[in-house]
């Protein structure tokens, strides 16, 4: 089953990674870029691949996010001047495995791991809304078959259409990028990051002109934030001396006096990226710019295994410097630069627009027409996708349930105990050591990757002791901890929506809930005809929601009671874990739906142009009237917190779990 390696991306995803797979009737494993929720979803952080959980923008992760990998909240202009201290080398923990070694281990274990994963039935995904006959297709390993464009605050779809830099007289000469040698840059970076004992670096001015000295001063100050410069005469030669202006706190701080007051503090730009998630992209940009990641802001994260286009804002970095990265970075393009007064905020996006190609489809033109018309006119059930619940034998909702039950020993056990199915070798050894000794320090020594949730929990247990699991668990970043309980809420919601549709079908009934503004109200008997199924919402359980006034209300109560939870008291002793609840539409009708069936012969050719293709003037692909294969090219827009996998599931009529795919011994195509 070597072809299963096409799913490696799945194990690394952030809430929306898409992977290649043959979609056979009765089964499927497709993961995608799903829109990010403004509240719960949009704050997801990326993780090193250690444990089960969720990601953002659409696909759940096999590991919880790592705090070290994630940009923190974006700094305001004022905060950016004050606290940007960079961790010392001692604080920055190095993982012991290379990415290649990790992927090799994943390749060996993937098929076995998936045998112990979840099916849609396990998480309450059981219903379809349409009556058409499903068909097969291949969502290719090619990430270029899955393109996501962010829909911004103003409702416009983000496109990379302009690589030019705004003309600004305040910008230094382009020579700042070439005036320093590689050796000088290395020495300056070591000085900037306090990597040696030098207090200054002196650069000899070979061509002693005022213009040349000015360019060197500008280059050091703009490329190495936190350093100041002065000119000195030494033995008849001129040197530019770089030194720290104000110790470590100055490191990576945008410098007040170097930014024109008339210019907005934030440079907004469109980021086009291929096969990189948003967090990794920002970390990479930070590395090249030599700044801290938290000066970047964004409205939502996008997954790795796709081409994605989104807006980013960065504090006091010029468009000129950003544009220069286009010469350095592969699979990235930055453009559409502008200066604005404010950063971007998580959740401000209106959604995402998807362009998806399903290759080698088996459906007839009539079947495709029926399926796509149904998606356009009725929509799909707004289930939380499989990726929400993790990929290993311990689903994330089980951990969430234990947290809500205040069963902290069980929380610890679920996260750390040995589990069915293969995992990375070092993680298996860590779990075995834990089961044998219950010694967190000994188990931690088995982990070369310390930044996964297991490593963080073990570090907490070492620090606080086995009798204080609550504090130990608290070492895991807050958003990552909350993912567990949000997963439980999602599990309940999926099950209840399936019951609601099974009981009452696709029409509103008295006792259903609808939103008026942000307030949920009941549909009354004489009011039913004023609503459609697209207006109906159902609650995620919490202390600040109401439940429908029909049989499904009792179903909620029964399900939570069976889980030893009190539906009338969803407040937790620990405030962070108190669930207020929320409302979610049960049916989503995508917007801007269009589709095309095309014929092609070469499975490797791209079937549509990307923004970069258009910028480079490449002609769009031309299709023959007949070909060896047929593909369905779909375009649609979804609001935040909805899963594109669930829309594709409705079109193909398939179980989206990877477990189902492997059990049926599907042929996985690359």
C-alpha positions in Angstrom: 0.0 0.0 0.0 2.9 2.4 -0.7 0.4 4.6 -2.5 -1.0 5.5 0.8 1.9 7.9 1.2 -0.2 10.3 -0.8 -2.0 10.9 2.4 1.0 12.1 4.4 -0.3 15.6 4.3 -3.4 14.5 6.2 -1.4 13.7 9.3 0.2 17.2 9.3 -2.8 19.3 8.4 -4.0 22.3 10.1 -7.7 22.6 10.0 -7.8 22.1 6.3 -5.6 19.9 4.5 -6.6 18.2 1.4 -5.2 14.9 0.3 -5.2 12.6 -2.8 -7.5 9.7 -2.9 -9.6 7.6 -5.1 -13.2 8.3 -4.3 -15.1 5.0 -4.8 -18.8 4.6 -4.4 -19.7 3.9 -0.8 -16.4 5.3 0.5 -14.1 8.3 0.3 -11.4 10.0 2.1 -11.2 13.6 1.1 -9.9 16.4 3.3 -9.9 19.9 2.3 -9.6 23.6 3.0 -12.7 24.4 5.0 -13.7 27.8 6.0 -12.6 29.0 9.4 -15.0 29.8 12.2 -14.8 33.3 13.4 -15.0 32.3 17.1 -14.0 28.7 17.7 -12.3 27.8 14.5 -10.5 31.0 13.5 -8.2 30.9 16.5 -6.6 27.5 15.7 -2.9 27.2 16.0 -0.6 24.8 14.2 1.1 21.8 15.8 4.0 19.6 15.4 2.7 16.2 14.4 2.3 14.3 17.7 -1.2 13.7 18.8 -4.9 13.6 17.7 -6.8 16.7 17.1 -8.0 19.4 14.9 -6.7 22.0 12.6 -8.2 25.1 11.0 -9.8 26.1 7.9 -11.0 22.6 7.2 -9.0 19.6 8.1 -8.4 18.3 11.5 -4.9 17.4 12.6 -3.4 14.3 14.0 -1.7 16.5 16.4 -2.6 19.5 18.5 -1.0 22.8 17.6 2.3 23.8 19.1 2.6 27.1 20.7 6.1 27.6 19.5 5.0 27.2 15.9 2.2 29.7 16.0 2.2 33.4 15.6 0.6 34.9 18.7 -2.1 37.6 18.6 -1.0 40.4 16.2 0.6 43.3 17.9 -0.8 46.8 17.7 1.4 49.6 16.6 1.9 50.6 20.2 2.5 47.0 21.5 5.0 46.5 18.7 7.2 49.2 20.1 7.1 47.7 23.6 7.3 44.0 24.0 8.9 41.8 21.3 11.5 40.1 23.3 12.8 37.0 21.4 13.4 33.8 23.4 16.9 32.9 24.1 18.4 29.8 22.5 17.8 27.9 25.8 14.1 28.7 25.6 13.8 27.7 22.0 13.6 23.9 22.1 14.9 22.0 19.1 13.1 18.9 17.9 15.3 15.9 17.3 13.7 14.7 14.0 14.0 16.2 10.6 10.8 16.7 8.6 12.0 14.0 6.2 12.5 11.5 9.0 9.0 12.2 10.4 7.4 11.8 7.0 9.2 8.5 6.5 7.8 7.1 9.7 4.4 8.4 8.8 4.5 6.6 5.5 5.2 3.3 7.2 2.4 3.6 9.7 -0.4 5.4 7.9 -2.4 2.4 6.7 -2.3 0.6 10.0 -3.3 3.8 11.9 -6.3 4.4 9.7 -7.7 0.9 10.5 -8.4 2.2 14.0 -9.7 5.6 13.0 -13.3 6.8 12.9 -16.1 6.4 10.3 -18.7 9.0 9.7 -21.2 6.9 11.6 -18.9 7.2 14.7 -19.3 11.0 14.7 -23.0 11.3 13.8 -22.6 11.9 10.0 -25.4 9.7 8.5 -27.7 11.7 6.3 -27.8 13.3 2.8 -30.2 15.9 1.6 -30.3 15.1 -2.1 -31.9 12.2 -4.0 -29.4 11.9 -6.9 -27.3 8.8 -7.5 -23.7 9.2 -6.3 -20.6 8.6 -8.5 -16.8 8.2 -8.1 -14.0 10.7 -8.7 -10.4 11.4 -7.7 -9.4 14.3 -5.6 -5.8 14.3 -6.8 -2.7 14.3 -4.7 -1.9 17.4 -6.8 -2.5 20.3 -4.4 -3.1 22.4 -7.5 -6.5 20.7 -7.9 -7.7 22.4 -4.8 -7.6 26.2 -4.7 -9.0 28.5 -2.0 -9.5 32.2 -2.3 -10.4 34.1 0.9 -13.5 36.3 0.8 -12.7 39.5 2.7 -14.6 41.8 4.9 -16.0 43.7 1.9 -17.3 40.5 0.3 -14.6 40.6 -2.5 -12.7 37.4 -3.4 -9.0 37.9 -2.8 -6.8 37.5 -5.9 -3.1 38.0 -6.5 -3.2 40.4 -9.5 -0.4 43.0 -9.0 3.2 42.4 -7.9 4.2 46.1 -8.1 5.4 48.1 -5.1 3.6 51.3 -4.2 5.9 54.3 -5.0 7.2 55.8 -1.8 9.9 58.4 -1.6 10.7 57.3 2.0 11.8 53.8 0.8 15.6 53.2 0.6 17.4 52.3 -2.6 17.1 48.7 -3.9 20.8 48.5 -3.2 20.1 47.8 0.4 19.4 44.2 -0.5 22.8 43.7 -2.2 25.3 46.0 -0.5 26.1 43.5 2.3 28.1 40.3 1.7 26.8 36.9 2.9 29.5 36.8 5.6 28.5 40.3 6.8 24.8 39.3 6.9 25.7 36.2 8.9 27.7 38.2 11.4 24.9 40.8 11.7 22.3 38.1 12.2 24.3 36.5 15.0 24.7 39.9 16.6 21.0 40.6 16.2 20.0 37.3 17.8 22.6 37.5 20.6 24.2 34.3 19.3 27.7 35.3 20.2 29.5 37.4 22.7 30.2 40.3 20.3 28.6 43.6 21.3 29.1 45.1 17.8 30.0 44.3 14.2 32.2 46.6 12.2 32.0 46.7 8.4 34.7 48.4 6.4 33.5 50.9 3.9 35.5 50.1 0.8 34.2 52.9 -1.4 34.2 55.8 1.0 31.4 58.0 -0.3 28.5 59.4 1.6 26.0 57.6 -0.7 27.7 54.2 0.0 27.8 54.8 3.7 24.1 55.8 3.7 23.1 52.6 1.9 25.0 50.4 4.4 23.4 52.3 7.3 19.9 51.7 5.7 20.6 48.1 4.9 21.6 47.2 8.5 18.7 49.1 10.1 16.0 47.8 7.7 17.3 44.2 7.4 18.2 43.7 11.0 15.6 45.4 13.2 16.9 46.2 16.7 20.4 47.2 15.5 21.6 50.8 15.4 24.7 52.0 13.4 27.4 54.7 13.6 30.4 55.6 11.5 33.9 55.3 13.0 37.4 56.1 11.8 39.9 53.3 12.6 43.5 53.6 11.6 42.6 55.8 8.6 39.8 53.5 7.4 36.0 54.2 7.7 33.8 51.5 9.3 30.1 51.2 9.9 29.6 49.8 13.4 26.4 48.0 14.2 25.3 47.5 17.8 22.2 46.8 19.9 20.2 49.9 20.6 18.4 48.8 23.8 19.2 45.2 24.6 17.0 42.2 23.9 13.8 44.1 24.1 14.7 46.1 21.0 15.1 42.9 18.9 12.6 42.7 16.1 10.8 45.8 17.1 9.8 48.1 14.3 11.8 51.3 14.9 9.7 54.3 15.7 11.8 56.9 13.9 12.2 54.9 10.7 8.5 54.8 9.8 6.9 57.9 8.2 4.0 59.3 10.3 1.9 59.9 7.1 2.1 56.2 6.2 -0.3 53.6 7.7 1.4 51.4 10.3 0.4 48.2 8.6 1.4 46.9 5.2 -1.5 44.8 3.8 -0.7 42.3 1.1 -2.2 39.2 -0.7 -0.3 36.0 0.0 -0.4 33.3 -2.7 1.1 30.0 -1.4 1.3 26.5 -2.6 1.6 23.5 -0.3 2.2 25.5 2.9 -0.2 26.2 5.7 -0.7 29.8 6.9 1.2 29.4 10.2 4.3 27.8 8.5 4.1 30.5 5.8 4.2 33.3 8.4 7.0 31.6 10.3 9.0 31.5 7.1 8.3 35.1 6.2 9.3 36.1 9.8 12.6 34.2 9.4 13.5 35.9 6.2 12.5 39.3 7.5 14.2 38.7 10.8 11.1 39.7 12.8 8.8 38.0 15.3 5.8 36.2 13.8 3.3 38.0 16.0 3.6 41.2 14.0 1.6 39.5 11.3 -2.2 39.4 11.4 -4.8 37.6 9.2 -8.5 36.8 9.1 -8.3 33.0 8.9 -5.8 30.2 8.4 -5.5 28.2 5.2 -4.3 24.7 4.9 -1.2 23.2 3.5 -2.1 20.8 0.7 -3.8 23.3 -1.6 -3.1 26.6 -3.4 -4.5 29.4 -1.2 -4.8 33.1 -1.6 -5.5 35.3 1.4 -4.9 38.8 2.8 -2.1 39.3 5.4 -1.1 42.5 7.3 2.3 43.1 8.9 3.3 45.9 11.3 5.8 48.4 9.9 7.5 46.3 7.2 7.7 48.1 3.9 6.1 46.7 0.7 9.6 47.0 -0.8 11.0 44.5 1.7 8.1 42.2 1.3 8.3 42.3 -2.5 11.9 41.4 -2.3 10.9 38.0 -0.9 9.4 37.1 -4.2 13.0 36.7 -5.4 13.9 34.4 -2.5 10.9 32.1 -1.8 9.6 29.1 -3.8 5.9 28.5 -4.0 5.1 31.9 -2.5 4.0 35.2 -4.1 3.3 38.5 -2.3 1.5 41.3 -4.0 -1.4 43.8 -4.0 0.4 45.9 -1.4 -1.2 48.8 0.4 -0.6 50.7 3.7 -3.4 50.7 6.2 -4.0 52.1 9.7 -5.2 48.8 11.2 -4.3 45.1 11.3 -6.5 42.3 10.3 -8.6 40.4 12.9 -9.4 36.7 13.1 -12.9 35.9 12.0 -13.4 39.1 9.9 -13.5 37.1 6.7 -16.8 36.4 5.1 -15.8 32.9 4.0 -13.8 31.2 1.3 -14.2 30.5 -2.4 -13.2 27.0 -3.6 -12.1 25.7 -6.9 -12.0 21.9 -6.8 -11.2 19.4 -9.5 -12.5 15.8 -9.2 -10.7 13.8 -11.8 -11.6 10.6 -13.6 -15.3 10.9 -12.7 -17.6 8.0 -13.4 -20.9 9.9 -13.3 -22.8 10.5 -16.4 -23.5 14.1 -17.5 -27.0 13.7 -16.2 -25.8 12.5 -12.8 -23.3 15.3 -12.5 -26.0 17.8 -13.5 -28.4 16.5 -10.9 -25.8 16.5 -8.2 -24.5 20.0 -8.8 -28.0 21.4 -9.2 -28.9 19.9 -5.9 -25.8 21.4 -4.3 -26.7 24.8 -5.8 -30.4 24.8 -4.9 -30.6 22.8 -1.7 -27.1 22.7 -0.4 -25.6 20.2 2.1 -25.9 19.3 5.8 -23.6 21.5 7.7 -21.9 18.7 9.5 -18.5 19.1 11.2 -16.2 17.1 9.0 -14.2 14.1 10.0 -11.1 16.1 10.4 -12.7 17.8 13.4 -12.4 14.6 15.4 -8.8 13.5 14.9 -7.3 10.5 13.0 -6.2 8.1 15.7 -7.9 5.5 17.9 -8.6 8.1 20.6 -11.0 10.7 19.1 -10.6 14.3 20.3 -14.2 14.4 21.5 -13.5 11.7 24.1 -10.8 13.9 25.6 -13.3 16.9 25.5 -15.9 14.9 27.2 -13.5 13.9 30.0 -12.6 17.6 30.5 -16.2 18.6 30.8 -16.8 15.7 33.3 -13.8 17.0 35.3 -12.2 13.6 35.0 -8.6 14.7 34.9 -7.0 11.4 35.4 -9.0 10.2 32.3 -7.9 13.2 30.3 -4.3 12.4 31.1 -4.8 8.7 30.3 -6.5 9.4 27.0 -3.8 11.7 25.8 -0.8 9.6 27.0 -1.9 5.9 27.0 -0.7 3.4 24.3 -3.3 3.2 21.5 -4.3 0.8 18.8 -2.8 1.4 15.4 0.6 2.5 14.4 2.1 5.8 15.3 5.5 7.4 14.9 8.1 5.1 16.6 9.2 7.7 19.2 5.6 8.3 20.2 5.0 4.6 20.7 8.1 4.4 22.9 6.9 7.4 24.9 3.5 5.9 25.5 5.1 2.5 26.5 7.4 4.2 28.9 4.5 6.1 30.4 2.4 3.0 30.8 5.3 1.2 32.4 6.6 3.8 34.8 4.1 6.7 35.0 7.2 8.8 35.2 6.6 12.0 33.1 10.3 12.9 32.9 11.3 9.4 31.7 8.5 9.4 29.1 9.5 12.9 28.0 13.0 11.7 27.3 11.6 9.3 24.7 10.2 12.3 22.7 12.6 14.0 20.3 9.6 16.2 19.4 8.7 18.1 22.6 6.2 20.5 21.1 3.3 18.2 20.6 0.5 18.0 23.1 2.0 14.8 24.7 5.3 16.6 25.2 3.6 19.6 26.6 1.5 17.6 29.0 4.4 15.5 30.2 6.4 18.7 30.8 3.5 20.0 32.9 3.3 16.8 34.9 7.1 17.0 35.5 6.6 20.6 36.7 3.4 20.3 38.8 3.3 16.6 39.8 0.8 13.9 39.2 -1.6 15.3 41.8 -2.0 18.5 39.9 -3.1 17.4 36.4 -5.2 20.5 35.9 -2.2 22.8 36.1 -0.1 20.3 34.0 -2.8 20.3 31.3 -2.9 24.1 31.5 0.7 24.2 30.0 -0.9 23.3 26.7 -1.8 26.5 24.8 -5.4 27.6 25.6 -6.7 27.4 22.1 -5.4 23.8 21.8 -7.0 22.8 25.0 -10.3 24.3 23.9 -10.2 22.3 20.7 -11.0 19.2 22.7 -14.2 20.5 24.1 -15.2 22.1 20.9 -14.7 18.7 19.3 -17.2 17.3 21.9 -19.7 20.0 21.1 -19.3 19.2 17.4 -19.9 15.5 18.1 -23.1 16.2 19.9 -24.3 18.6 17.2 -23.7 16.2 14.3 -25.6 13.5 16.1 -28.5 15.8 16.9 -28.8 17.2 13.4 -28.9 13.6 12.0 -31.8 12.9 14.4 -33.5 16.1 13.5 -33.4 15.4 9.8 -34.4 11.8 10.4 -37.4 12.9 12.5 -38.7 15.9 10.6 -37.0 15.9 7.2 -36.0 18.9 5.2 -38.7 21.3 6.2 -39.1 23.7 9.2 -41.5 22.5 11.9 -43.0 24.2 15.0 -40.4 24.2 17.8 -37.4 24.6 15.5 -35.0 27.4 16.2 -34.2 30.4 13.9 -32.0 33.4 14.5 -33.3 36.9 14.6 -30.2 38.9 14.7 -28.0 37.1 17.2 -31.0 35.8 19.2 -32.6 32.4 18.8 -36.4 32.2 18.7 -38.8 29.3 18.2 -40.9 28.8 15.1 -44.5 28.9 16.1 -47.3 26.8 14.4 -48.8 29.7 12.5 -45.3 31.0 11.5 -43.9 27.9 9.8 -44.7 29.0 6.3 -42.5 32.1 6.7 -39.3 30.0 7.0 -37.4 27.5 5.0 -35.0 24.7 6.2 -32.1 27.1 5.4 -33.2 29.4 8.3 -33.2 26.6 10.9 -30.4 26.5 13.4 -29.5 24.0 16.1 -27.5 24.7 19.3 -24.0 23.5 20.2 -24.6 22.6 23.9 -23.8 25.3 26.5 -25.2 27.4 29.3 -26.3 30.3 27.1 -28.4 28.5 24.5 -32.0 27.3 24.2 -33.0 24.0 22.7 -35.7 23.2 20.2 -39.3 22.7 21.5 -39.8 19.2 20.0 -38.4 15.7 20.4 -34.8 16.7 19.6 -34.7 18.7 22.9 -35.1 15.5 24.8 -32.5 13.8 22.6 -29.9 16.4 23.6 -30.7 15.8 27.2 -30.5 12.0 26.9 -27.2 12.2 25.0 -25.5 14.5 27.6 -27.0 12.5 30.5 -25.5 9.3 29.0 -22.2 11.1 29.0 -22.6 12.1 32.7 -23.1 15.7 31.9 -25.9 18.0 33.1 -27.4 19.9 30.2 -28.8 22.5 32.7 -25.4 23.2 34.1 -22.7 23.6 31.4 -20.6 25.8 33.6 -17.3 24.3 34.6 -15.3 24.8 37.8 -12.5 26.1 35.6 -13.9 29.1 33.7 -12.0 28.3 30.4 -13.9 25.0 30.1 -17.4 26.5 30.7 -19.3 26.2 27.5 -21.7 29.0 26.6 -22.8 27.3 23.4 -23.6 28.7 19.9 -26.0 28.2 17.1 -25.2 26.7 13.7 -27.4 26.4 10.5 -28.3 22.9 9.7 -28.2 23.3 5.9 -25.8 25.4 4.0 -26.4 26.5 0.4 -23.1 27.4 -1.3 -23.0 30.6 -3.2 -21.5 31.3 -6.6 -21.8 27.7 -7.6 -20.7 26.8 -11.1 -19.3 23.6 -12.7 -17.9 22.2 -15.9 -17.2 18.7 -17.0 -14.0 18.6 -19.1 -12.2 15.8 -21.1 -8.5 15.3 -20.9 -5.8 12.7 -21.7 -2.9 13.5 -19.5 -3.6 13.0 -15.7 -0.8 15.4 -14.8 -1.9 18.5 -16.7 -3.5 21.4 -14.7 -7.1 21.9 -15.6 -7.4 25.6 -14.8 -5.2 28.6 -14.4 -4.1 29.9 -11.0 -3.5 33.6 -10.2 0.2 33.2 -10.8 -0.5 31.5 -14.2 -2.6 34.6 -15.1 0.1 37.0 -13.9 2.6 35.2 -16.1 0.3 35.4 -19.1 -0.2 31.6 -19.5 -3.1 30.8 -21.7 -5.9 28.8 -20.0 -6.0 25.1 -20.8 -7.9 24.1 -23.9 -10.0 20.9 -23.7 -10.9 18.4 -26.4 -14.5 17.4 -27.0 -13.4 13.8 -26.1 -10.6 12.4 -24.0 -9.4 9.4 -22.1 -10.7 10.9 -18.8 -13.4 13.2 -17.6 -13.1 15.7 -14.7 -15.6 17.7 -12.8 -14.4 21.3 -12.0 -16.5 22.8 -9.3 -16.5 26.4 -8.0 -18.4 27.5 -4.9 -18.3 29.9 -1.9 -18.8 28.9 1.7 -19.3 30.9 4.9 -16.8 30.6 7.8 -16.9 27.4 9.8 -18.3 25.2 7.1 -16.5 22.2 5.6 -15.9 21.9 1.9 -15.5 18.1 2.4 -19.1 18.0 3.4 -20.2 19.7 0.2 -18.1 17.3 -1.9 -19.6 14.4 0.2 -23.0 15.5 -0.8 -22.1 15.6 -4.5 -20.4 12.2 -4.6 -22.6 10.6 -1.9 -19.7 9.1 0.0 -18.4 8.4 3.4 -15.4 10.8 3.9 -13.6 8.7 6.5 -10.2 7.4 5.7 -10.9 4.3 7.8 -13.8 3.4 5.4 -11.5 3.9 2.5 -8.8 1.5 3.7 -11.3 -1.2 4.9 -12.8 -1.4 1.5 -9.3 -1.9 0.0 -9.7 1.0 -2.3 -7.2 1.6 -5.0 -5.5 4.9 -4.0 -4.4 6.8 -7.0 -1.5 9.3 -7.1 
